[in-house]
């Protein structure tokens, strides 16, 4: 099992930037991918971005060109750099780690509010 702790959420204005961090610990040797989901009020949890151990990244269309996912394997950290934030990016952001068996562990979430 992998333990995950997100941080970095907050309240920003449209157009501003924010960087989320996810600290991972535990059985990381079987982790094949990590990523971020988000859940807006009253909506389902949707994928935002993911990154494999090889460094292959994927993004949902709505954040392409604005968000960047990255990992620092030496520090067991994952990041989500979010630029040009929009009100529709408002959500609770969750990080996850996926094992070679397809199991996912989740963090507790960090809230992001984009409002003028």
Helices and strands as residue ranges (DSSP letters): E 2-7, E 10-12, E 18-26, G 28-30, E 31-39, E 45-52, E 57-59, G 61-63, E 67-72, E 77-82, G 87-89, E 91-99, E 104-106, E 110-114
